[in-house]
Amino acid sequence: MIGNDIIDLAQSRKESNWQRKGFIEKLFTADEQQLIKKYDEPEILVWLLWSMKEAAYKIYNRQTKIREFSPKKLVCFIESLDINNSCGKVVCDKNIYYTKTILSLESIHTVAVTNFKDLNNVIEVENKEIVKDENGIPYLKISSNALQDISISHHGRFEKRIIIQN
């Protein structure tokens, strides 16, 4: 299974004041808050962790059909981080979601998968035929009777539609 989240950093600066009182405490665990506080670019870490949670939540929602977004229930672990990339995992209700993030000056894009090996098989697809089930979960229509999991994310100037290539 797959999930993704894209953040337009310019748009997030217009729409959200992550430094306002209570914002960090409401969304992030105590350990995540410490990571943010210690990082030399806290704004980037806020949106990195947020995108990890969002991408993992899309899989969790697909698996459980539960539409309850409790950010602190999704616990992030960053295993590597440099100026351009990050790898980590998100744990939620004993489920582990593996993440890979691309960081740029304009955006943060995180992909989450349930099987670690699938991180290397993620591809972006153009606008194809998308259908949604009764829970609003999107699928890519492959043929008249075949569907494939797809994750769609858009924010500001950016949109990503990704699948796991078999």
JOTA-V407478 format. One record per backbone hydrogen bond with DSSP energy under -0.5 kcal/mol. NH is the residue of the N-H (numbers start at 1). CO is the residue of the C=O. Records with the same first field share a line. If there is no record, write none. Layout:
NH: CO / CO
This chain:
3: 112
5: 110
7: 108
9: 7 / 106
10: 106
12: 8
13: 9
14: 10
15: 11
16: 12
18: 16
20: 17
23: 20
26: 22
27: 23
28: 24
33: 29
34: 30
35: 31
36: 32
37: 33
38: 34
39: 35
42: 39
44: 41
45: 41
46: 42
47: 43
48: 44
49: 45
50: 46
51: 47
52: 48
53: 49
54: 50
55: 51
56: 52
57: 53
58: 54
59: 55
60: 56
61: 57
62: 58
63: 59
64: 60
65: 61
67: 65
68: 66
70: 68
71: 69
73: 70
74: 70 / 71
75: 73 / 91
76: 74
77: 89
79: 77 / 87
80: 87
82: 85
86: 101
87: 80
88: 99
89: 77
90: 97
91: 75
92: 95
95: 92
97: 90
98: 113
99: 88
100: 111
101: 86
102: 109
103: 84 / 101
104: 107
108: 7
109: 102
110: 5
111: 100
112: 3
113: 98
114: 1
116: 114
118: 115
119: 116
120: 117
121: 118
122: 119
123: 163
125: 161
128: 126
130: 128
131: 139
133: 137
136: 133
139: 131
140: 148
141: 129 / 139
142: 140 / 146
143: 146
146: 143
148: 140
150: 138
151: 162
153: 160
155: 158
158: 155
160: 153
162: 151
163: 123
165: 121 / 163
